[in-house]
Amino acid sequence: MVEPVNAAEVRRLAKSAIDKVDLHGKRGITLLSMQEIEALVMIAVLSGLLTPRCDAGTGTETTMFKTGETSSE
């Protein structure tokens, strides 16, 4: 199960990713954690820069973008 993440943590992770790339250039990209990459994606989507692709034909959202909702399954 994916645990929800708060906005402050997303900002912290995204800033950490940006700092690594800023400091190390292309090498910095290889140093990013999965969580930092996810945070960058979330910020890009939430800012309207990108639109997430939903599951083909179902219109369901990805669990990464849920914000504290719990499944009723």
CHARMM-style PDB file with segment names, atoms N, HN, CA, C and O in Angstrom:
ATOM      1  N   MET     1       0.838  -1.177   0.000  1.00  0.00      PROA
ATOM      2  CA  MET     1       0.000   0.000   0.000  1.00  0.00      PROA
ATOM      3  C   MET     1       0.886   1.245   0.000  1.00  0.00      PROA
ATOM      4  O   MET     1       1.897   1.292   0.701  1.00  0.00      PROA
ATOM      5  N   VAL     2       0.514   2.224  -0.766  1.00  0.00      PROA
ATOM      6  HN  VAL     2      -0.307   2.185  -1.335  1.00  0.00      PROA
ATOM      7  CA  VAL     2       1.277   3.464  -0.866  1.00  0.00      PROA
ATOM      8  C   VAL     2       0.815   4.424   0.222  1.00  0.00      PROA
ATOM      9  O   VAL     2      -0.376   4.710   0.349  1.00  0.00      PROA
ATOM     10  N   GLU     3       1.770   4.916   1.004  1.00  0.00      PROA
ATOM     11  HN  GLU     3       2.737   4.684   0.901  1.00  0.00      PROA
ATOM     12  CA  GLU     3       1.447   5.872   2.055  1.00  0.00      PROA
ATOM     13  C   GLU     3       1.375   7.278   1.452  1.00  0.00      PROA
ATOM     14  O   GLU     3       2.211   7.638   0.622  1.00  0.00      PROA
ATOM     15  N   PRO     4       0.385   8.073   1.863  1.00  0.00      PROA
ATOM     16  CA  PRO     4       0.304   9.449   1.355  1.00  0.00      PROA
ATOM     17  C   PRO     4       1.493  10.267   1.849  1.00  0.00      PROA
ATOM     18  O   PRO     4       2.044  10.004   2.917  1.00  0.00      PROA
ATOM     19  N   VAL     5       1.869  11.240   1.070  1.00  0.00      PROA
ATOM     20  HN  VAL     5       1.421  11.454   0.202  1.00  0.00      PROA
ATOM     21  CA  VAL     5       2.988  12.114   1.423  1.00  0.00      PROA
ATOM     22  C   VAL     5       2.462  13.547   1.481  1.00  0.00      PROA
ATOM     23  O   VAL     5       1.625  13.934   0.666  1.00  0.00      PROA
ATOM     24  N   ASN     6       2.941  14.327   2.429  1.00  0.00      PROA
ATOM     25  HN  ASN     6       3.622  14.014   3.092  1.00  0.00      PROA
ATOM     26  CA  ASN     6       2.439  15.701   2.539  1.00  0.00      PROA
ATOM     27  C   ASN     6       3.216  16.648   1.630  1.00  0.00      PROA
ATOM     28  O   ASN     6       4.287  16.306   1.127  1.00  0.00      PROA
ATOM     29  N   ALA     7       2.673  17.823   1.429  1.00  0.00      PROA
ATOM     30  HN  ALA     7       1.803  18.101   1.837  1.00  0.00      PROA
ATOM     31  CA  ALA     7       3.246  18.801   0.491  1.00  0.00      PROA
ATOM     32  C   ALA     7       4.656  19.218   0.893  1.00  0.00      PROA
ATOM     33  O   ALA     7       5.517  19.392   0.031  1.00  0.00      PROA
ATOM     34  N   ALA     8       4.900  19.380   2.185  1.00  0.00      PROA
ATOM     35  HN  ALA     8       4.201  19.238   2.885  1.00  0.00      PROA
ATOM     36  CA  ALA     8       6.238  19.788   2.644  1.00  0.00      PROA
ATOM     37  C   ALA     8       7.281  18.734   2.287  1.00  0.00      PROA
ATOM     38  O   ALA     8       8.397  19.072   1.894  1.00  0.00      PROA
ATOM     39  N   GLU     9       6.921  17.462   2.421  1.00  0.00      PROA
ATOM     40  HN  GLU     9       6.014  17.188   2.739  1.00  0.00      PROA
ATOM     41  CA  GLU     9       7.852  16.384   2.086  1.00  0.00      PROA
ATOM     42  C   GLU     9       8.101  16.326   0.580  1.00  0.00      PROA
ATOM     43  O   GLU     9       9.226  16.073   0.150  1.00  0.00      PROA
ATOM     44  N   VAL    10       7.072  16.556  -0.218  1.00  0.00      PROA
ATOM     45  HN  VAL    10       6.158  16.762   0.131  1.00  0.00      PROA
ATOM     46  CA  VAL    10       7.241  16.587  -1.679  1.00  0.00      PROA
ATOM     47  C   VAL    10       8.193  17.717  -2.059  1.00  0.00      PROA
ATOM     48  O   VAL    10       9.094  17.523  -2.875  1.00  0.00      PROA
ATOM     49  N   ARG    11       7.997  18.894  -1.469  1.00  0.00      PROA
ATOM     50  HN  ARG    11       7.266  19.051  -0.806  1.00  0.00      PROA
ATOM     51  CA  ARG    11       8.895  20.032  -1.747  1.00  0.00      PROA
ATOM     52  C   ARG    11      10.321  19.727  -1.327  1.00  0.00      PROA
ATOM     53  O   ARG    11      11.263  20.045  -2.053  1.00  0.00      PROA
ATOM     54  N   ARG    12      10.492  19.113  -0.158  1.00  0.00      PROA
ATOM     55  HN  ARG    12       9.727  18.855   0.432  1.00  0.00      PROA
ATOM     56  CA  ARG    12      11.831  18.792   0.335  1.00  0.00      PROA
ATOM     57  C   ARG    12      12.538  17.813  -0.602  1.00  0.00      PROA
ATOM     58  O   ARG    12      13.708  18.000  -0.938  1.00  0.00      PROA
ATOM     59  N   LEU    13      11.822  16.773  -1.017  1.00  0.00      PROA
ATOM     60  HN  LEU    13      10.872  16.621  -0.744  1.00  0.00      PROA
ATOM     61  CA  LEU    13      12.413  15.785  -1.920  1.00  0.00      PROA
ATOM     62  C   LEU    13      12.744  16.388  -3.283  1.00  0.00      PROA
ATOM     63  O   LEU    13      13.804  16.113  -3.846  1.00  0.00      PROA
ATOM     64  N   ALA    14      11.839  17.209  -3.812  1.00  0.00      PROA
ATOM     65  HN  ALA    14      10.978  17.432  -3.355  1.00  0.00      PROA
ATOM     66  CA  ALA    14      12.089  17.841  -5.110  1.00  0.00      PROA
ATOM     67  C   ALA    14      13.286  18.785  -5.032  1.00  0.00      PROA
ATOM     68  O   ALA    14      14.109  18.825  -5.946  1.00  0.00      PROA
ATOM     69  N   LYS    15      13.382  19.541  -3.941  1.00  0.00      PROA
ATOM     70  HN  LYS    15      12.713  19.508  -3.198  1.00  0.00      PROA
ATOM     71  CA  LYS    15      14.520  20.457  -3.775  1.00  0.00      PROA
ATOM     72  C   LYS    15      15.824  19.674  -3.682  1.00  0.00      PROA
ATOM     73  O   LYS    15      16.841  20.081  -4.243  1.00  0.00      PROA
ATOM     74  N   SER    16      15.791  18.556  -2.974  1.00  0.00      PROA
ATOM     75  HN  SER    16      14.964  18.225  -2.518  1.00  0.00      PROA
ATOM     76  CA  SER    16      16.978  17.712  -2.868  1.00  0.00      PROA
ATOM     77  C   SER    16      17.417  17.226  -4.250  1.00  0.00      PROA
ATOM     78  O   SER    16      18.607  17.219  -4.565  1.00  0.00      PROA
ATOM     79  N   ALA    17      16.444  16.821  -5.070  1.00  0.00      PROA
ATOM     80  HN  ALA    17      15.478  16.827  -4.815  1.00  0.00      PROA
ATOM     81  CA  ALA    17      16.751  16.364  -6.435  1.00  0.00      PROA
ATOM     82  C   ALA    17      17.354  17.494  -7.262  1.00  0.00      PROA
ATOM     83  O   ALA    17      18.356  17.302  -7.952  1.00  0.00      PROA
ATOM     84  N   ILE    18      16.747  18.656  -7.190  1.00  0.00      PROA
ATOM     85  HN  ILE    18      15.933  18.812  -6.630  1.00  0.00      PROA
ATOM     86  CA  ILE    18      17.243  19.801  -7.957  1.00  0.00      PROA
ATOM     87  C   ILE    18      18.643  20.188  -7.504  1.00  0.00      PROA
ATOM     88  O   ILE    18      19.499  20.501  -8.331  1.00  0.00      PROA
ATOM     89  N   ASP    19      18.882  20.168  -6.192  1.00  0.00      PROA
ATOM     90  HN  ASP    19      18.187  19.914  -5.520  1.00  0.00      PROA
ATOM     91  CA  ASP    19      20.212  20.505  -5.669  1.00  0.00      PROA
ATOM     92  C   ASP    19      21.273  19.533  -6.174  1.00  0.00      PROA
ATOM     93  O   ASP    19      22.380  19.952  -6.511  1.00  0.00      PROA
ATOM     94  N   LYS    20      20.951  18.233  -6.230  1.00  0.00      PROA
ATOM     95  HN  LYS    20      20.052  17.892  -5.956  1.00  0.00      PROA
ATOM     96  CA  LYS    20      21.912  17.243  -6.718  1.00  0.00      PROA
ATOM     97  C   LYS    20      22.270  17.494  -8.176  1.00  0.00      PROA
ATOM     98  O   LYS    20      23.440  17.448  -8.555  1.00  0.00      PROA
ATOM     99  N   VAL    21      21.252  17.759  -8.990  1.00  0.00      PROA
ATOM    100  HN  VAL    21      20.301  17.797  -8.682  1.00  0.00      PROA
ATOM    101  CA  VAL    21      21.511  18.000 -10.416  1.00  0.00      PROA
ATOM    102  C   VAL    21      22.256  19.321 -10.599  1.00  0.00      PROA
ATOM    103  O   VAL    21      23.149  19.424 -11.440  1.00  0.00      PROA
ATOM    104  N   ASP    22      21.886  20.321  -9.815  1.00  0.00      PROA
ATOM    105  HN  ASP    22      21.160  20.237  -9.132  1.00  0.00      PROA
ATOM    106  CA  ASP    22      22.558  21.622  -9.900  1.00  0.00      PROA
ATOM    107  C   ASP    22      24.028  21.502  -9.514  1.00  0.00      PROA
ATOM    108  O   ASP    22      24.889  22.105 -10.155  1.00  0.00      PROA
ATOM    109  N   LEU    23      24.319  20.729  -8.474  1.00  0.00      PROA
ATOM    110  HN  LEU    23      23.620  20.239  -7.954  1.00  0.00      PROA
ATOM    111  CA  LEU    23      25.686  20.587  -7.988  1.00  0.00      PROA
ATOM    112  C   LEU    23      26.539  19.689  -8.878  1.00  0.00      PROA
ATOM    113  O   LEU    23      27.699  20.000  -9.146  1.00  0.00      PROA
ATOM    114  N   HSD    24      25.967  18.575  -9.336  1.00  0.00      PROA
ATOM    115  HN  HSD    24      25.025  18.322  -9.118  1.00  0.00      PROA
ATOM    116  CA  HSD    24      26.751  17.562 -10.048  1.00  0.00      PROA
ATOM    117  C   HSD    24      26.467  17.480 -11.545  1.00  0.00      PROA
ATOM    118  O   HSD    24      27.090  16.675 -12.238  1.00  0.00      PROA
ATOM    119  N   GLY    25      25.554  18.281 -12.058  1.00  0.00      PROA
ATOM    120  HN  GLY    25      25.048  18.934 -11.495  1.00  0.00      PROA
ATOM    121  CA  GLY    25      25.222  18.225 -13.480  1.00  0.00      PROA
ATOM    122  C   GLY    25      24.603  16.894 -13.857  1.00  0.00      PROA
ATOM    123  O   GLY    25      23.794  16.343 -13.110  1.00  0.00      PROA
ATOM    124  N   LYS    26      24.987  16.374 -15.026  1.00  0.00      PROA
ATOM    125  HN  LYS    26      25.645  16.822 -15.633  1.00  0.00      PROA
ATOM    126  CA  LYS    26      24.415  15.100 -15.498  1.00  0.00      PROA
ATOM    127  C   LYS    26      24.682  13.967 -14.524  1.00  0.00      PROA
ATOM    128  O   LYS    26      23.848  13.070 -14.396  1.00  0.00      PROA
ATOM    129  N   ARG    27      25.792  13.974 -13.845  1.00  0.00      PROA
ATOM    130  HN  ARG    27      26.470  14.702 -13.949  1.00  0.00      PROA
ATOM    131  CA  ARG    27      26.104  12.943 -12.854  1.00  0.00      PROA
ATOM    132  C   ARG    27      25.062  12.972 -11.734  1.00  0.00      PROA
ATOM    133  O   ARG    27      24.725  11.927 -11.179  1.00  0.00      PROA
ATOM    134  N   GLY    28      24.559  14.137 -11.404  1.00  0.00      PROA
ATOM    135  HN  GLY    28      24.833  14.987 -11.856  1.00  0.00      PROA
ATOM    136  CA  GLY    28      23.571  14.275 -10.348  1.00  0.00      PROA
ATOM    137  C   GLY    28      22.294  13.503 -10.630  1.00  0.00      PROA
ATOM    138  O   GLY    28      21.632  13.036  -9.703  1.00  0.00      PROA
ATOM    139  N   ILE    29      21.943  13.366 -11.896  1.00  0.00      PROA
ATOM    140  HN  ILE    29      22.480  13.745 -12.649  1.00  0.00      PROA
ATOM    141  CA  ILE    29      20.744  12.625 -12.264  1.00  0.00      PROA
ATOM    142  C   ILE    29      20.849  11.176 -11.799  1.00  0.00      PROA
ATOM    143  O   ILE    29      19.853  10.590 -11.374  1.00  0.00      PROA
ATOM    144  N   THR    30      22.029  10.599 -11.873  1.00  0.00      PROA
ATOM    145  HN  THR    30      22.838  11.074 -12.218  1.00  0.00      PROA
ATOM    146  CA  THR    30      22.213   9.205 -11.462  1.00  0.00      PROA
ATOM    147  C   THR    30      22.184   9.041  -9.945  1.00  0.00      PROA
ATOM    148  O   THR    30      22.109   7.917  -9.447  1.00  0.00      PROA
ATOM    149  N   LEU    31      22.243  10.144  -9.211  1.00  0.00      PROA
ATOM    150  HN  LEU    31      22.304  11.056  -9.615  1.00  0.00      PROA
ATOM    151  CA  LEU    31      22.243  10.097  -7.749  1.00  0.00      PROA
ATOM    152  C   LEU    31      20.855  10.243  -7.137  1.00  0.00      PROA
ATOM    153  O   LEU    31      20.696  10.117  -5.923  1.00  0.00      PROA
ATOM    154  N   LEU    32      19.847  10.508  -7.971  1.00  0.00      PROA
ATOM    155  HN  LEU    32      19.976  10.610  -8.957  1.00  0.00      PROA
ATOM    156  CA  LEU    32      18.496  10.735  -7.461  1.00  0.00      PROA
ATOM    157  C   LEU    32      17.867   9.448  -6.943  1.00  0.00      PROA
ATOM    158  O   LEU    32      18.049   8.374  -7.516  1.00  0.00      PROA
ATOM    159  N   SER    33      17.123   9.582  -5.846  1.00  0.00      PROA
ATOM    160  HN  SER    33      16.976  10.455  -5.381  1.00  0.00      PROA
ATOM    161  CA  SER    33      16.365   8.443  -5.322  1.00  0.00      PROA
ATOM    162  C   SER    33      15.026   8.367  -6.055  1.00  0.00      PROA
ATOM    163  O   SER    33      14.610   9.320  -6.714  1.00  0.00      PROA
ATOM    164  N   MET    34      14.370   7.233  -5.931  1.00  0.00      PROA
ATOM    165  HN  MET    34      14.709   6.459  -5.396  1.00  0.00      PROA
ATOM    166  CA  MET    34      13.042   7.067  -6.524  1.00  0.00      PROA
ATOM    167  C   MET    34      12.076   8.093  -5.949  1.00  0.00      PROA
ATOM    168  O   MET    34      11.249   8.643  -6.676  1.00  0.00      PROA
ATOM    169  N   GLN    35      12.174   8.352  -4.649  1.00  0.00      PROA
ATOM    170  HN  GLN    35      12.846   7.905  -4.058  1.00  0.00      PROA
ATOM    171  CA  GLN    35      11.287   9.309  -3.997  1.00  0.00      PROA
ATOM    172  C   GLN    35      11.495  10.726  -4.527  1.00  0.00      PROA
ATOM    173  O   GLN    35      10.536  11.483  -4.678  1.00  0.00      PROA
ATOM    174  N   GLU    36      12.739  11.080  -4.808  1.00  0.00      PROA
ATOM    175  HN  GLU    36      13.518  10.465  -4.685  1.00  0.00      PROA
ATOM    176  CA  GLU    36      13.030  12.408  -5.368  1.00  0.00      PROA
ATOM    177  C   GLU    36      12.459  12.539  -6.778  1.00  0.00      PROA
ATOM    178  O   GLU    36      11.912  13.581  -7.137  1.00  0.00      PROA
ATOM    179  N   ILE    37      12.586  11.484  -7.568  1.00  0.00      PROA
ATOM    180  HN  ILE    37      13.031  10.637  -7.276  1.00  0.00      PROA
ATOM    181  CA  ILE    37      12.032  11.496  -8.925  1.00  0.00      PROA
ATOM    182  C   ILE    37      10.513  11.600  -8.865  1.00  0.00      PROA
ATOM    183  O   ILE    37       9.915  12.369  -9.617  1.00  0.00      PROA
ATOM    184  N   GLU    38       9.886  10.833  -7.978  1.00  0.00      PROA
ATOM    185  HN  GLU    38      10.372  10.208  -7.367  1.00  0.00      PROA
ATOM    186  CA  GLU    38       8.432  10.905  -7.815  1.00  0.00      PROA
ATOM    187  C   GLU    38       7.997  12.317  -7.414  1.00  0.00      PROA
ATOM    188  O   GLU    38       6.993  12.826  -7.915  1.00  0.00      PROA
ATOM    189  N   ALA    39       8.750  12.944  -6.516  1.00  0.00      PROA
ATOM    190  HN  ALA    39       9.565  12.531  -6.109  1.00  0.00      PROA
ATOM    191  CA  ALA    39       8.413  14.302  -6.074  1.00  0.00      PROA
ATOM    192  C   ALA    39       8.486  15.282  -7.240  1.00  0.00      PROA
ATOM    193  O   ALA    39       7.623  16.151  -7.370  1.00  0.00      PROA
ATOM    194  N   LEU    40       9.496  15.156  -8.084  1.00  0.00      PROA
ATOM    195  HN  LEU    40      10.197  14.450  -7.979  1.00  0.00      PROA
ATOM    196  CA  LEU    40       9.606  16.025  -9.258  1.00  0.00      PROA
ATOM    197  C   LEU    40       8.410  15.831 -10.190  1.00  0.00      PROA
ATOM    198  O   LEU    40       7.865  16.797 -10.725  1.00  0.00      PROA
ATOM    199  N   VAL    41       8.014  14.583 -10.376  1.00  0.00      PROA
ATOM    200  HN  VAL    41       8.456  13.798  -9.941  1.00  0.00      PROA
ATOM    201  CA  VAL    41       6.856  14.283 -11.228  1.00  0.00      PROA
ATOM    202  C   VAL    41       5.584  14.870 -10.629  1.00  0.00      PROA
ATOM    203  O   VAL    41       4.778  15.473 -11.337  1.00  0.00      PROA
ATOM    204  N   MET    42       5.408  14.691  -9.315  1.00  0.00      PROA
ATOM    205  HN  MET    42       6.064  14.201  -8.740  1.00  0.00      PROA
ATOM    206  CA  MET    42       4.208  15.234  -8.667  1.00  0.00      PROA
ATOM    207  C   MET    42       4.128  16.746  -8.816  1.00  0.00      PROA
ATOM    208  O   MET    42       3.054  17.287  -9.081  1.00  0.00      PROA
ATOM    209  N   ILE    43       5.247  17.429  -8.651  1.00  0.00      PROA
ATOM    210  HN  ILE    43       6.120  16.990  -8.436  1.00  0.00      PROA
ATOM    211  CA  ILE    43       5.248  18.886  -8.794  1.00  0.00      PROA
ATOM    212  C   ILE    43       4.939  19.277 -10.234  1.00  0.00      PROA
ATOM    213  O   ILE    43       4.189  20.225 -10.466  1.00  0.00      PROA
ATOM    214  N   ALA    44       5.504  18.565 -11.200  1.00  0.00      PROA
ATOM    215  HN  ALA    44       6.113  17.795 -11.012  1.00  0.00      PROA
ATOM    216  CA  ALA    44       5.221  18.868 -12.607  1.00  0.00      PROA
ATOM    217  C   ALA    44       3.736  18.684 -12.916  1.00  0.00      PROA
ATOM    218  O   ALA    44       3.148  19.490 -13.638  1.00  0.00      PROA
ATOM    219  N   VAL    45       3.133  17.632 -12.375  1.00  0.00      PROA
ATOM    220  HN  VAL    45       3.611  16.978 -11.789  1.00  0.00      PROA
ATOM    221  CA  VAL    45       1.711  17.369 -12.624  1.00  0.00      PROA
ATOM    222  C   VAL    45       0.837  18.379 -11.895  1.00  0.00      PROA
ATOM    223  O   VAL    45      -0.073  18.958 -12.489  1.00  0.00      PROA
ATOM    224  N   LEU    46       1.106  18.594 -10.613  1.00  0.00      PROA
ATOM    225  HN  LEU    46       1.845  18.124 -10.130  1.00  0.00      PROA
ATOM    226  CA  LEU    46       0.277  19.497  -9.816  1.00  0.00      PROA
ATOM    227  C   LEU    46       0.379  20.949 -10.276  1.00  0.00      PROA
ATOM    228  O   LEU    46      -0.552  21.730 -10.081  1.00  0.00      PROA
ATOM    229  N   SER    47       1.510  21.312 -10.887  1.00  0.00      PROA
ATOM    230  HN  SER    47       2.267  20.677 -11.045  1.00  0.00      PROA
ATOM    231  CA  SER    47       1.666  22.678 -11.399  1.00  0.00      PROA
ATOM    232  C   SER    47       0.972  22.862 -12.745  1.00  0.00      PROA
ATOM    233  O   SER    47       0.848  23.983 -13.239  1.00  0.00      PROA
ATOM    234  N   GLY    48       0.520  21.751 -13.338  1.00  0.00      PROA
ATOM    235  HN  GLY    48       0.621  20.841 -12.937  1.00  0.00      PROA
ATOM    236  CA  GLY    48      -0.142  21.828 -14.635  1.00  0.00      PROA
ATOM    237  C   GLY    48       0.807  21.709 -15.811  1.00  0.00      PROA
ATOM    238  O   GLY    48       0.375  21.753 -16.963  1.00  0.00      PROA
ATOM    239  N   LEU    49       2.090  21.559 -15.535  1.00  0.00      PROA
ATOM    240  HN  LEU    49       2.440  21.524 -14.599  1.00  0.00      PROA
ATOM    241  CA  LEU    49       3.081  21.428 -16.597  1.00  0.00      PROA
ATOM    242  C   LEU    49       2.865  20.154 -17.414  1.00  0.00      PROA
ATOM    243  O   LEU    49       3.031  20.158 -18.634  1.00  0.00      PROA
ATOM    244  N   LEU    50       2.494  19.061 -16.734  1.00  0.00      PROA
ATOM    245  HN  LEU    50       2.359  19.058 -15.743  1.00  0.00      PROA
ATOM    246  CA  LEU    50       2.256  17.778 -17.386  1.00  0.00      PROA
ATOM    247  C   LEU    50       0.933  17.204 -16.915  1.00  0.00      PROA
ATOM    248  O   LEU    50       0.433  17.563 -15.849  1.00  0.00      PROA
ATOM    249  N   THR    51       0.371  16.313 -17.711  1.00  0.00      PROA
ATOM    250  HN  THR    51       0.777  16.020 -18.577  1.00  0.00      PROA
ATOM    251  CA  THR    51      -0.858  15.612 -17.346  1.00  0.00      PROA
ATOM    252  C   THR    51      -0.527  14.138 -17.217  1.00  0.00      PROA
ATOM    253  O   THR    51       0.039  13.553 -18.140  1.00  0.00      PROA
ATOM    254  N   PRO    52      -0.872  13.513 -16.073  1.00  0.00      PROA
ATOM    255  CA  PRO    52      -0.563  12.084 -15.943  1.00  0.00      PROA
ATOM    256  C   PRO    52      -1.408  11.250 -16.883  1.00  0.00      PROA
ATOM    257  O   PRO    52      -2.566  11.576 -17.146  1.00  0.00      PROA
ATOM    258  N   ARG    53      -0.830  10.176 -17.388  1.00  0.00      PROA
ATOM    259  HN  ARG    53       0.110   9.911 -17.175  1.00  0.00      PROA
ATOM    260  CA  ARG    53      -1.564   9.253 -18.242  1.00  0.00      PROA
ATOM    261  C   ARG    53      -2.307   8.282 -17.349  1.00  0.00      PROA
ATOM    262  O   ARG    53      -1.707   7.651 -16.480  1.00  0.00      PROA
ATOM    263  N   CYS    54      -3.594   8.158 -17.553  1.00  0.00      PROA
ATOM    264  HN  CYS    54      -4.082   8.671 -18.260  1.00  0.00      PROA
ATOM    265  CA  CYS    54      -4.408   7.217 -16.775  1.00  0.00      PROA
ATOM    266  C   CYS    54      -4.296   5.832 -17.391  1.00  0.00      PROA
ATOM    267  O   CYS    54      -3.850   5.682 -18.529  1.00  0.00      PROA
ATOM    268  N   ASP    55      -4.702   4.827 -16.637  1.00  0.00      PROA
ATOM    269  HN  ASP    55      -5.064   4.949 -15.713  1.00  0.00      PROA
ATOM    270  CA  ASP    55      -4.722   3.466 -17.168  1.00  0.00      PROA
ATOM    271  C   ASP    55      -5.575   3.449 -18.430  1.00  0.00      PROA
ATOM    272  O   ASP    55      -6.655   4.040 -18.458  1.00  0.00      PROA
ATOM    273  N   ALA    56      -5.105   2.783 -19.461  1.00  0.00      PROA
ATOM    274  HN  ALA    56      -4.228   2.303 -19.439  1.00  0.00      PROA
ATOM    275  CA  ALA    56      -5.775   2.776 -20.763  1.00  0.00      PROA
ATOM    276  C   ALA    56      -7.244   2.394 -20.658  1.00  0.00      PROA
ATOM    277  O   ALA    56      -7.578   1.274 -20.271  1.00  0.00      PROA
ATOM    278  N   GLY    57      -8.108   3.322 -21.002  1.00  0.00      PROA
ATOM    279  HN  GLY    57      -7.837   4.232 -21.316  1.00  0.00      PROA
ATOM    280  CA  GLY    57      -9.530   3.060 -21.086  1.00  0.00      PROA
ATOM    281  C   GLY    57     -10.294   3.056 -19.776  1.00  0.00      PROA
ATOM    282  O   GLY    57     -11.525   3.044 -19.794  1.00  0.00      PROA
ATOM    283  N   THR    58      -9.604   3.065 -18.631  1.00  0.00      PROA
ATOM    284  HN  THR    58      -8.605   3.075 -18.617  1.00  0.00      PROA
ATOM    285  CA  THR    58     -10.321   2.974 -17.359  1.00  0.00      PROA
ATOM    286  C   THR    58     -10.519   4.325 -16.700  1.00  0.00      PROA
ATOM    287  O   THR    58     -11.467   4.510 -15.937  1.00  0.00      PROA
ATOM    288  N   GLY    59      -9.638   5.270 -16.984  1.00  0.00      PROA
ATOM    289  HN  GLY    59      -8.867   5.120 -17.604  1.00  0.00      PROA
ATOM    290  CA  GLY    59      -9.743   6.584 -16.364  1.00  0.00      PROA
ATOM    291  C   GLY    59      -9.368   6.590 -14.896  1.00  0.00      PROA
ATOM    292  O   GLY    59      -9.667   7.554 -14.191  1.00  0.00      PROA
ATOM    293  N   THR    60      -8.712   5.524 -14.410  1.00  0.00      PROA
ATOM    294  HN  THR    60      -8.470   4.741 -14.983  1.00  0.00      PROA
ATOM    295  CA  THR    60      -8.318   5.492 -13.007  1.00  0.00      PROA
ATOM    296  C   THR    60      -6.998   6.216 -12.810  1.00  0.00      PROA
ATOM    297  O   THR    60      -6.141   6.225 -13.694  1.00  0.00      PROA
ATOM    298  N   GLU    61      -6.845   6.821 -11.641  1.00  0.00      PROA
ATOM    299  HN  GLU    61      -7.541   6.814 -10.923  1.00  0.00      PROA
ATOM    300  CA  GLU    61      -5.620   7.551 -11.373  1.00  0.00      PROA
ATOM    301  C   GLU    61      -4.548   6.623 -10.821  1.00  0.00      PROA
ATOM    302  O   GLU    61      -4.850   5.527 -10.348  1.00  0.00      PROA
ATOM    303  N   THR    62      -3.319   7.056 -10.882  1.00  0.00      PROA
ATOM    304  HN  THR    62      -3.074   7.946 -11.267  1.00  0.00      PROA
ATOM    305  CA  THR    62      -2.211   6.292 -10.342  1.00  0.00      PROA
ATOM    306  C   THR    62      -2.180   6.478  -8.834  1.00  0.00      PROA
ATOM    307  O   THR    62      -2.508   7.559  -8.344  1.00  0.00      PROA
ATOM    308  N   THR    63      -1.799   5.462  -8.094  1.00  0.00      PROA
ATOM    309  HN  THR    63      -1.533   4.584  -8.492  1.00  0.00      PROA
ATOM    310  CA  THR    63      -1.784   5.565  -6.639  1.00  0.00      PROA
ATOM    311  C   THR    63      -0.822   6.639  -6.151  1.00  0.00      PROA
ATOM    312  O   THR    63      -1.023   7.198  -5.073  1.00  0.00      PROA
ATOM    313  N   MET    64       0.207   6.934  -6.916  1.00  0.00      PROA
ATOM    314  HN  MET    64       0.370   6.480  -7.792  1.00  0.00      PROA
ATOM    315  CA  MET    64       1.186   7.935  -6.505  1.00  0.00      PROA
ATOM    316  C   MET    64       0.542   9.308  -6.318  1.00  0.00      PROA
ATOM    317  O   MET    64       1.033  10.104  -5.518  1.00  0.00      PROA
ATOM    318  N   PHE    65      -0.527   9.600  -7.022  1.00  0.00      PROA
ATOM    319  HN  PHE    65      -0.926   8.952  -7.672  1.00  0.00      PROA
ATOM    320  CA  PHE    65      -1.119  10.921  -6.973  1.00  0.00      PROA
ATOM    321  C   PHE    65      -2.298  11.028  -6.016  1.00  0.00      PROA
ATOM    322  O   PHE    65      -2.944  12.074  -5.951  1.00  0.00      PROA
ATOM    323  N   LYS    66      -2.589   9.967  -5.275  1.00  0.00      PROA
ATOM    324  HN  LYS    66      -2.064   9.118  -5.328  1.00  0.00      PROA
ATOM    325  CA  LYS    66      -3.657  10.036  -4.272  1.00  0.00      PROA
ATOM    326  C   LYS    66      -3.125  10.750  -3.043  1.00  0.00      PROA
ATOM    327  O   LYS    66      -1.967  10.571  -2.666  1.00  0.00      PROA
ATOM    328  N   THR    67      -3.960  11.548  -2.426  1.00  0.00      PROA
ATOM    329  HN  THR    67      -4.901  11.693  -2.733  1.00  0.00      PROA
ATOM    330  CA  THR    67      -3.496  12.339  -1.280  1.00  0.00      PROA
ATOM    331  C   THR    67      -4.271  11.993  -0.023  1.00  0.00      PROA
ATOM    332  O   THR    67      -5.112  12.771   0.429  1.00  0.00      PROA
ATOM    333  N   GLY    68      -3.995  10.840   0.536  1.00  0.00      PROA
ATOM    334  HN  GLY    68      -3.313  10.208   0.169  1.00  0.00      PROA
ATOM    335  CA  GLY    68      -4.586  10.452   1.799  1.00  0.00      PROA
ATOM    336  C   GLY    68      -5.902   9.695   1.699  1.00  0.00      PROA
ATOM    337  O   GLY    68      -6.474   9.331   2.727  1.00  0.00      PROA
ATOM    338  N   GLU    69      -6.392   9.452   0.504  1.00  0.00      PROA
ATOM    339  HN  GLU    69      -5.927   9.747  -0.331  1.00  0.00      PROA
ATOM    340  CA  GLU    69      -7.628   8.685   0.362  1.00  0.00      PROA
ATOM    341  C   GLU    69      -7.332   7.231   0.649  1.00  0.00      PROA
ATOM    342  O   GLU    69      -6.252   6.735   0.328  1.00  0.00      PROA
ATOM    343  N   THR    70      -8.285   6.549   1.250  1.00  0.00      PROA
ATOM    344  HN  THR    70      -9.162   6.952   1.511  1.00  0.00      PROA
ATOM    345  CA  THR    70      -8.106   5.109   1.496  1.00  0.00      PROA
ATOM    346  C   THR    70      -9.058   4.325   0.609  1.00  0.00      PROA
ATOM    347  O   THR    70     -10.160   4.772   0.289  1.00  0.00      PROA
ATOM    348  N   SER    71      -8.608   3.164   0.229  1.00  0.00      PROA
ATOM    349  HN  SER    71      -7.714   2.801   0.489  1.00  0.00      PROA
ATOM    350  CA  SER    71      -9.419   2.304  -0.625  1.00  0.00      PROA
ATOM    351  C   SER    71     -10.510   1.632   0.185  1.00  0.00      PROA
ATOM    352  O   SER    71     -10.301   1.288   1.349  1.00  0.00      PROA
ATOM    353  N   SER    72     -11.662   1.445  -0.414  1.00  0.00      PROA
ATOM    354  HN  SER    72     -11.832   1.724  -1.359  1.00  0.00      PROA
ATOM    355  CA  SER    72     -12.761   0.780   0.281  1.00  0.00      PROA
ATOM    356  C   SER    72     -12.802  -0.709  -0.031  1.00  0.00      PROA
ATOM    357  O   SER    72     -13.773  -1.388   0.301  1.00  0.00      PROA
ATOM    358  N   GLU    73     -11.744  -1.222  -0.671  1.00  0.00      PROA
ATOM    359  HN  GLU    73     -10.954  -0.670  -0.941  1.00  0.00      PROA
ATOM    360  CA  GLU    73     -11.685  -2.639  -1.025  1.00  0.00      PROA
ATOM    361  C   GLU    73     -11.408  -3.491   0.172  1.00  0.00      PROA
ATOM    362  OT1 GLU    73     -11.326  -4.713   0.053  1.00  0.00      PROA
TER     363      GLU     73
END
